[in-house]
Amino acid sequence: MLFPDKNILSVSQLTTLIRGLLEENFDHVWVEGEGSNLVMPNSGHIYFTLKDATTQLRCVMFRALARSLKFKPKDGMGLIVRGRLSLFDARGEYQLVVEYLEPKGIGALQLAFIQLKERLAKEGLFSEAHKKEIPRLPRRIGIVTSATGAAIHDILHLLGRRFAGVQLLLIPVRVQGEGAAEEIAAAIDDFNRYGNIDVMIVGRGGGSLEDLWAFNEEIVARAIYRSAIPVISAVGHEIDFTISDFVADLRAPTPSAAAEMVTISKAEIFTELNGLAQRLEMAMNRLINEHQRELNALVRGFKDPSMLLGHLAQRLDDLEARSRRSMVSVLVRAGQSLALNAGKLQALSPLATMARGYSITRKIPEGTVVVDSDQVTSGNSVEIILKKGGAICRIESTY
């Protein structure tokens, strides 16, 4: 043998050695490139290729991490990934096992927000036609928020100051973190099953995009959309917008603003009542003044009966003249109609026809009008009626 001391490795052994070197020396790398050949099979893993102008790198993100992605990667999207290099034994190819993935140039959460907003808008969840009217004076208000957050304290304080008589029902939920979206959606559904409230406030105080993310989840958006009870979304500060804001029947910039929108303060009610009372008083005064003027006119008439009688006589003369004009008009129209109908009758009269040389023949003794030679035979007697007079004749023959 030429090489008696040679160490021969199997393919598996060599592959294992290479994989060890890769994983030991490239256990935490960041790479950016364009995603392509994206595949998401039923297993839940994500397979894609990361490439630049000259080179490509196979990547895999396993299900446990892939299901936590907030956005949906697509072919052609610029991506930034973090992971560790390894070797796929079956093909002898090295690959990047991705542990973190985000879109290049825009945050993952922001992209997820945009993608979900576009999809729900196409489905009509933001349609103005679906939005319900907020009651002006609700008796019972449902609140979905944290029991310990600043939002509930702001709402209670403002409602107590503006209109303390309204009843409040709170379903406490987590407003951020794992499981928060599911709790918020369940609370909205619970209030709808309960049904005995007029309006619902769903929200929390401000925070980062990550803090507010529960209100960007699809499960919350759909719960708001199917709610039969009007929903006011009160999430974050004035500059923050969430998916819930677009779906809700009304968006409030803060929880305090939601409480202000849903109630009228006692001062506002008193001001409105005073305004209505003044309008009622003015209307009553106008009505009284009108009746007073009519009464004064009647009183003046009673003081001088001759003037009142003169007015009545004048009205009577006017009515008589109008009646005469109407009667003449009716008679003229009736005469014209009679003349027209008489002319029509004259044109259709048998006498007018006979004047043109025609006659009427009747069989004797039956008196039936003869219109066919078959009705008579030789020797029959007939009466011929002319325009003037007539004659009795005997039939000699027919044809």
Rosetta blueprint (number, residue, H / E / L):
1 M L
2 L L
3 F L
4 P L
5 D L
6 K L
7 N L
8 I L
9 L L
10 S L
11 V H
12 S H
13 Q H
14 L H
15 T H
16 T H
17 L H
18 I H
19 R H
20 G H
21 L H
22 L H
23 E H
24 E H
25 N H
26 F L
27 D L
28 H L
29 V E
30 W E
31 V E
32 E E
33 G E
34 E E
35 G E
36 S E
37 N E
38 L E
39 V E
40 M L
41 P L
42 N L
43 S L
44 G L
45 H L
46 I E
47 Y E
48 F E
49 T E
50 L E
51 K E
52 D L
53 A L
54 T L
55 T L
56 Q E
57 L E
58 R E
59 C E
60 V E
61 M E
62 F L
63 R H
64 A H
65 L H
66 A H
67 R L
68 S L
69 L L
70 K L
71 F L
72 K L
73 P L
74 K L
75 D L
76 G L
77 M L
78 G E
79 L E
80 I E
81 V E
82 R E
83 G E
84 R E
85 L E
86 S E
87 L E
88 F E
89 D L
90 A L
91 R L
92 G L
93 E E
94 Y E
95 Q E
96 L E
97 V E
98 V E
99 E E
100 Y E
101 L E
102 E E
103 P E
104 K L
105 G L
106 I L
107 G L
108 A H
109 L H
110 Q H
111 L H
112 A H
113 F H
114 I H
115 Q H
116 L H
117 K H
118 E H
119 R H
120 L H
121 A H
122 K H
123 E H
124 G L
125 L L
126 F L
127 S L
128 E H
129 A H
130 H H
131 K L
132 K L
133 E L
134 I L
135 P L
136 R L
137 L L
138 P L
139 R L
140 R E
141 I E
142 G E
143 I E
144 V E
145 T E
146 S L
147 A L
148 T L
149 G L
150 A H
151 A H
152 I H
153 H H
154 D H
155 I H
156 L H
157 H H
158 L H
159 L H
160 G H
161 R H
162 R H
163 F L
164 A L
165 G L
166 V L
167 Q E
168 L E
169 L E
170 L E
171 I E
172 P E
173 V L
174 R L
175 V L
176 Q L
177 G L
178 E L
179 G L
180 A H
181 A H
182 E H
183 E H
184 I H
185 A H
186 A H
187 A H
188 I H
189 D H
190 D H
191 F H
192 N H
193 R H
194 Y H
195 G L
196 N L
197 I L
198 D L
199 V E
200 M E
201 I E
202 V E
203 G E
204 R E
205 G L
206 G L
207 G L
208 S L
209 L L
210 E L
211 D L
212 L L
213 W H
214 A H
215 F H
216 N H
217 E L
218 E H
219 I H
220 V H
221 A H
222 R H
223 A H
224 I H
225 Y H
226 R H
227 S L
228 A L
229 I L
230 P L
231 V E
232 I E
233 S E
234 A E
235 V E
236 G L
237 H L
238 E L
239 I L
240 D L
241 F L
242 T L
243 I H
244 S H
245 D H
246 F H
247 V H
248 A L
249 D L
250 L E
251 R E
252 A E
253 P L
254 T L
255 P H
256 S H
257 A H
258 A H
259 A H
260 E H
261 M H
262 V H
263 T L
264 I L
265 S L
266 K H
267 A H
268 E H
269 I H
270 F H
271 T H
272 E H
273 L H
274 N H
275 G H
276 L H
277 A H
278 Q H
279 R H
280 L H
281 E H
282 M H
283 A H
284 M H
285 N H
286 R H
287 L H
288 I H
289 N H
290 E H
291 H H
292 Q H
293 R H
294 E H
295 L H
296 N H
297 A H
298 L H
299 V H
300 R H
301 G H
302 F H
303 K H
304 D L
305 P H
306 S H
307 M H
308 L H
309 L H
310 G H
311 H H
312 L H
313 A H
314 Q H
315 R H
316 L H
317 D H
318 D H
319 L H
320 E H
321 A H
322 R H
323 S H
324 R H
325 R H
326 S H
327 M H
328 V H
329 S H
330 V H
331 L H
332 V H
333 R H
334 A H
335 G H
336 Q H
337 S H
338 L H
339 A H
340 L H
341 N H
342 A H
343 G H
344 K H
345 L H
346 Q H
347 A H
348 L H
349 S L
350 P H
351 L H
352 A H
353 T H
354 M H
355 A L
356 R L
357 G L
358 Y L
359 S L
360 I E
361 T E
362 R E
363 K E
364 I E
365 P L
366 E L
367 G L
368 T L
369 V E
370 V L
371 V L
372 D L
373 S H
374 D H
375 Q H
376 V L
377 T L
378 S L
379 G L
380 N L
381 S E
382 V E
383 E E
384 I E
385 I E
386 L L
387 K L
388 K L
389 G L
390 G E
391 A E
392 I E
393 C E
394 R E
395 I L
396 E L
397 S L
398 T L
399 Y L
